[in-house]
Amino acid sequence: MKSSSAATLPRAPAGDRGPRRRIRRQLPSSPWLFAAPGLLVVGIFILYPFVSTVINSFTDKRTLIPGEYVGLDNFRELLHDDMFWIGLRNSTLYIVGVVPALVLLPLLLAMLVQKHIPGITFFRSAFYTPVVASIVVVGLIWVWMLDERGLVNAVLEAVGVGSVGFLSDQWLLLLSAMAVTVWKGLGYYMIIYLAALANVPRELHEAASVDGAGAVRRFFTVTVPAVRSTMVLVAALSSVAAFKVFTEVYLMAGPNGGPAGEDTTLVMLVQRVGTGLTGRVGYASAISVVVFIVTVALMLLVLRADRKEDA
């Protein structure tokens, strides 16, 4: 005998064959339609300027003159341009002075603000404030502070040290710009380190403490190995940013790059050579290509060193 409940079950409509059948076939072009706006922005503002710069580096193009193909003449001229070597020297020194500080100091700062104590949120916000501040505003504030009649020199004169030419001496000006870069970048890299430190097991520190390790030893044996990949990331990001520095040095040294242009960086040289009604766009493009090659080489060197450390 058949069950009466089975006989009363409603039947599905003839055209309805379940939810799986109702899903329409996805068009092959659908992913590209979603990615089209992003690809369009990348193509217009990144790929096209990059390809255009590479092409212009092989021409003698100027601001108002299309220019003609000159082969490697622009790159040969770079080898005999004293300002190019000055810019390369200053950009390299910027990496040497800035990167170690931005790798180590934010880590120490992150370990300091990681502690859960009353009021620590205020200090985290205070350390991060320079990151959200405009680099132009930050640069101008430091220029006013380091000027011959600024706050820093006023304090130095008050204690009997005398006025210091932070903005008139070649090397002091470069060191001052490095200090501004480090001061502004501390909070940004501190946040990156805070995320990495949150993933370090507390048991490792407790085990090291039981073995008699002090704070310094735990730092080198537990903290540094645990965040080493993050340190590599910070080193790569800060190296590229330091080599392409422009605003800090431009604001503190002026458009001419300090005394006799001795504080000019490569990006400042690109701006100086390639702008204006008589700007040498082709030559500036050649300098830009060199900057790109060096930054890629820096990234590869950092990644290769990280792989050797892993091996």
Salt bridges, closest charged atoms under 4 A:
ASP16 OD1 - ARG22 NH1 2.97
ASP73 OD1 - ARG76 NH1 2.80
GLU77 OE1 - ARG280 NH2 2.87
GLU262 OE1 - ARG89 NH2 3.31
ASP306 OD1 - ARG228 NH1 2.69
ASP310 OD1 - ARG228 NH2 2.22
